[in-house]
Amino acid sequence: MKKPDHFNLTFKAFGEYGLLIEWPAIISEAVLNDIIRLQATLEKQDDLGINETVNAYNSLTLLFDPGKISVRDLIRKIRTLYTTEGEVESPVRRLWHVPVCYEPKFSVDLPEISQSKGMKVDEIISLHSTQTYTVYFIGFLPGFLYLGGLREELHTPRRATPRTRIAKGSVAIGGAQTGIYPSESPGGWNIIGNCPLELFDSSQDPPCFAKAGDALRFHPIGDSEYSTIKEKVSNGKYIVKSENL
């Protein structure tokens, strides 16, 4: 990956063991690529005392050992690496094909979205499932993928009153984002389908099949295929389809 133009980074101590690095407060692939580049660079350094890195839309949080390096020295070395590091090998990125059942029993908010937008349900499903999304980061719940790239026609405000229970696997739209609830949870997004996959499995390494920088496309399936995939997943016999980007 070639080094992009520099951004104006800010650094903030994040407790005794953390450092927060922030990029401009925008959601863009240019920022994401820069975060991933610096993250890959820092993870190769053995002398910085960094134990863990966590990225978000426009930030990178570092957990480090203050017994090995002070926060001031860490910031200084990161600034140097950021401005002088040359080309960095790009991490392998994958395009994941994720099955989703949009049948009425799983898509309780589709009729309302259809009515509010003056669009047929099938048109909404087509627009949602023919788009390629970028995985920006994983958070909120373990395995919750924050996806960028939802078509503007599908942007839908979050519900005024959040539900106390959203079923595991629910595929939903909230504002300009879409995502999959990896476990049962309260939430205010609009439910349009359900995914039969496990988004987070602590017995696997890594526990989530996708990572920041990957891409994802939704693949519509019917009830029968949903049940078949669900059974294969529970038996550990389903492999999520993917390919290198």
C-alpha positions as CSV (number, residue, x, y, z in Angstrom):
1,M,0.0,0.0,0.0
2,K,1.5,3.3,-1.0
3,K,1.6,6.0,1.7
4,P,-1.3,8.5,1.1
5,D,-1.2,12.2,1.8
6,H,-0.8,13.0,5.4
7,F,-3.7,13.9,7.6
8,N,-3.5,16.2,10.6
9,L,-3.5,13.8,13.5
10,T,-4.2,14.6,17.1
11,F,-3.0,12.6,20.1
12,K,-4.8,12.2,23.5
13,A,-3.8,10.2,26.5
14,F,-6.5,7.6,27.1
15,G,-6.1,6.6,30.7
16,E,-2.8,5.3,32.1
17,Y,-2.3,2.6,29.5
18,G,-4.0,4.1,26.4
19,L,-3.3,6.5,23.6
20,L,-6.0,7.8,21.3
21,I,-5.0,8.9,17.8
22,E,-7.6,10.9,15.9
23,W,-8.0,11.7,12.2
24,P,-10.4,14.3,10.7
25,A,-14.0,13.5,11.8
26,I,-15.2,12.2,8.5
27,I,-16.2,8.8,7.3
28,S,-14.1,8.0,4.2
29,E,-12.0,5.2,2.7
30,A,-9.0,7.5,2.5
31,V,-9.1,7.9,6.3
32,L,-9.7,4.2,6.8
33,N,-6.8,3.3,4.6
34,D,-4.5,5.7,6.5
35,I,-5.6,4.2,9.8
36,I,-4.9,0.7,8.6
37,R,-1.6,1.7,7.2
38,L,-0.4,3.3,10.5
39,Q,-1.9,0.3,12.5
40,A,0.1,-2.2,10.4
41,T,3.2,-0.1,10.8
42,L,2.9,0.2,14.6
43,E,2.2,-3.5,15.0
44,K,5.6,-4.3,13.4
45,Q,7.5,-2.2,15.9
46,D,8.9,-4.2,18.8
47,D,10.2,-1.3,20.8
48,L,7.0,0.7,21.4
49,G,5.5,-1.5,24.1
50,I,2.2,-1.6,22.3
51,N,0.0,-4.5,23.4
52,E,-3.2,-3.9,21.4
53,T,-4.6,-1.6,18.7
54,V,-8.3,-0.9,18.0
55,N,-9.5,1.2,15.1
56,A,-12.8,3.1,14.6
57,Y,-14.1,5.4,11.8
58,N,-11.6,8.1,12.4
59,S,-9.4,7.0,15.3
60,L,-6.9,4.4,16.4
61,T,-6.6,3.5,20.1
62,L,-3.4,2.0,21.4
63,L,-3.0,0.0,24.6
64,F,0.7,0.1,25.7
65,D,3.0,-0.7,28.6
66,P,3.9,2.6,30.4
67,G,6.7,0.7,32.0
68,K,8.4,0.4,28.6
69,I,7.7,3.8,27.1
70,S,6.2,7.1,28.2
71,V,3.2,8.5,26.4
72,R,5.3,11.5,25.3
73,D,8.0,9.3,23.8
74,L,5.3,7.1,22.2
75,I,3.7,10.1,20.5
76,R,7.0,11.4,19.3
77,K,8.0,8.0,17.7
78,I,4.5,7.6,16.2
79,R,4.8,11.1,14.6
80,T,8.2,10.1,13.1
81,L,6.9,6.8,11.8
82,Y,3.8,8.5,10.3
83,T,5.7,11.1,8.4
84,T,8.8,9.1,7.3
85,E,7.5,5.6,6.7
86,G,7.6,4.6,3.1
87,E,5.4,2.0,1.4
88,V,3.8,-0.5,3.6
89,E,2.7,-3.9,2.5
90,S,-1.1,-3.9,2.2
91,P,-2.9,-6.4,4.5
92,V,-4.9,-9.0,2.5
93,R,-8.4,-7.8,2.1
94,R,-11.4,-10.0,1.3
95,L,-14.9,-9.6,-0.1
96,W,-17.4,-11.6,2.0
97,H,-20.6,-12.9,0.6
98,V,-23.2,-12.9,3.4
99,P,-26.6,-14.6,3.1
100,V,-29.6,-12.7,4.2
101,C,-33.3,-13.7,4.3
102,Y,-35.5,-10.8,3.6
103,E,-38.8,-12.7,4.1
104,P,-41.6,-10.9,5.9
105,K,-41.1,-12.8,9.2
106,F,-37.6,-11.4,9.4
107,S,-38.2,-7.9,7.9
108,V,-40.7,-6.3,10.2
109,D,-39.8,-2.7,9.2
110,L,-39.6,-3.2,5.4
111,P,-43.2,-2.3,4.8
112,E,-42.9,0.9,6.7
113,I,-39.7,1.8,4.8
114,S,-41.4,0.9,1.6
115,Q,-44.3,3.2,2.3
116,S,-42.2,6.1,3.5
117,K,-40.0,6.0,0.4
118,G,-42.6,5.2,-2.1
119,M,-40.6,2.2,-3.2
120,K,-41.5,-1.5,-3.7
121,V,-40.1,-3.9,-1.1
122,D,-38.4,-5.9,-3.9
123,E,-36.7,-2.6,-5.0
124,I,-35.4,-1.9,-1.5
125,I,-34.1,-5.5,-1.2
126,S,-32.4,-5.2,-4.6
127,L,-30.7,-1.9,-3.7
128,H,-29.5,-3.2,-0.4
129,S,-28.2,-6.5,-1.7
130,T,-26.4,-5.3,-4.9
131,Q,-24.2,-2.8,-3.1
132,T,-20.6,-3.5,-1.9
133,Y,-20.0,-2.3,1.6
134,T,-16.8,-1.5,3.4
135,V,-16.1,-2.8,6.9
136,Y,-14.8,0.2,8.8
137,F,-14.5,-1.3,12.2
138,I,-16.0,-3.8,14.6
139,G,-17.7,-2.6,17.8
140,F,-20.8,-1.8,19.9
141,L,-21.3,-5.5,20.3
142,P,-18.7,-8.2,19.7
143,G,-18.9,-9.0,16.0
144,F,-21.0,-5.9,15.0
145,L,-19.6,-4.8,11.7
146,Y,-19.8,-1.0,11.0
147,L,-20.5,-0.9,7.2
148,G,-20.1,2.1,4.9
149,G,-21.6,2.4,1.5
150,L,-25.4,2.3,2.0
151,R,-27.1,3.8,-1.0
152,E,-28.5,7.3,-0.2
153,E,-32.0,6.2,-1.3
154,L,-32.1,3.7,1.6
155,H,-31.0,6.1,4.3
156,T,-33.6,5.8,7.0
157,P,-33.8,7.6,10.4
158,R,-33.4,5.3,13.5
159,R,-36.7,4.5,15.2
160,A,-38.0,7.1,17.6
161,T,-38.5,4.4,20.2
162,P,-35.8,1.7,20.3
163,R,-36.9,-1.9,20.7
164,T,-35.9,-3.6,23.9
165,R,-35.1,-6.8,22.0
166,I,-33.8,-7.3,18.5
167,A,-33.2,-10.9,17.4
168,K,-29.7,-12.2,16.8
169,G,-28.7,-12.0,13.1
170,S,-31.1,-9.1,12.4
171,V,-30.0,-7.0,9.4
172,A,-31.0,-3.4,9.8
173,I,-30.7,0.1,8.6
174,G,-29.9,3.1,10.9
175,G,-29.5,6.5,9.3
176,A,-26.8,6.2,6.7
177,Q,-25.6,2.8,7.9
178,T,-26.5,-0.8,7.6
179,G,-25.3,-3.7,9.8
180,I,-26.1,-7.1,11.4
181,Y,-26.8,-7.6,15.1
182,P,-24.5,-10.4,16.1
183,S,-26.4,-11.2,19.2
184,E,-29.8,-10.4,20.8
185,S,-29.8,-6.8,21.8
186,P,-31.8,-3.7,22.3
187,G,-31.6,-1.3,19.4
188,G,-33.2,1.4,17.3
189,W,-32.3,0.4,13.8
190,N,-34.9,-0.6,11.2
191,I,-35.0,-4.4,10.7
192,I,-35.1,-5.6,7.1
193,G,-33.9,-9.2,7.2
194,N,-31.9,-11.8,9.1
195,C,-28.5,-13.4,8.6
196,P,-28.0,-17.1,9.7
197,L,-24.3,-16.7,10.2
198,E,-22.3,-16.5,13.5
199,L,-20.7,-13.0,13.4
200,F,-18.7,-13.7,16.6
201,D,-17.3,-17.0,17.8
202,S,-14.9,-16.8,20.7
203,S,-13.7,-20.3,19.9
204,Q,-12.3,-19.2,16.6
205,D,-9.2,-17.2,15.8
206,P,-10.0,-14.5,14.9
207,P,-13.5,-14.7,16.5
208,C,-15.0,-12.5,13.7
209,F,-14.4,-13.6,10.1
210,A,-14.2,-10.0,8.7
211,K,-11.9,-7.2,9.6
212,A,-11.5,-3.5,9.0
213,G,-10.8,-2.8,5.4
214,D,-12.6,-5.8,4.1
215,A,-15.7,-5.6,1.8
216,L,-19.1,-7.3,2.2
217,R,-22.1,-8.0,-0.1
218,F,-25.5,-9.3,1.0
219,H,-26.9,-12.3,-0.8
220,P,-30.7,-12.8,-0.7
221,I,-31.9,-16.3,0.3
222,G,-35.3,-17.9,0.9
223,D,-36.7,-19.6,4.0
224,S,-35.5,-23.1,3.0
225,E,-31.9,-22.0,2.3
226,Y,-31.9,-19.9,5.5
227,S,-32.8,-23.1,7.5
228,T,-30.1,-25.2,5.7
229,I,-27.4,-22.6,6.3
230,K,-28.5,-22.2,9.9
231,E,-28.1,-25.9,10.5
232,K,-24.7,-26.1,8.8
233,V,-23.5,-23.1,10.9
234,S,-24.7,-24.8,14.2
235,N,-22.8,-28.0,13.1
236,G,-19.7,-26.1,12.2
237,K,-20.0,-27.1,8.6
238,Y,-20.6,-23.8,6.9
239,I,-17.8,-21.7,5.4
240,V,-18.5,-18.1,4.6
241,K,-17.9,-17.5,0.9
242,S,-15.2,-14.9,0.2
243,E,-12.5,-13.9,-2.2
244,N,-9.4,-11.7,-2.2
245,L,-9.9,-8.1,-3.3
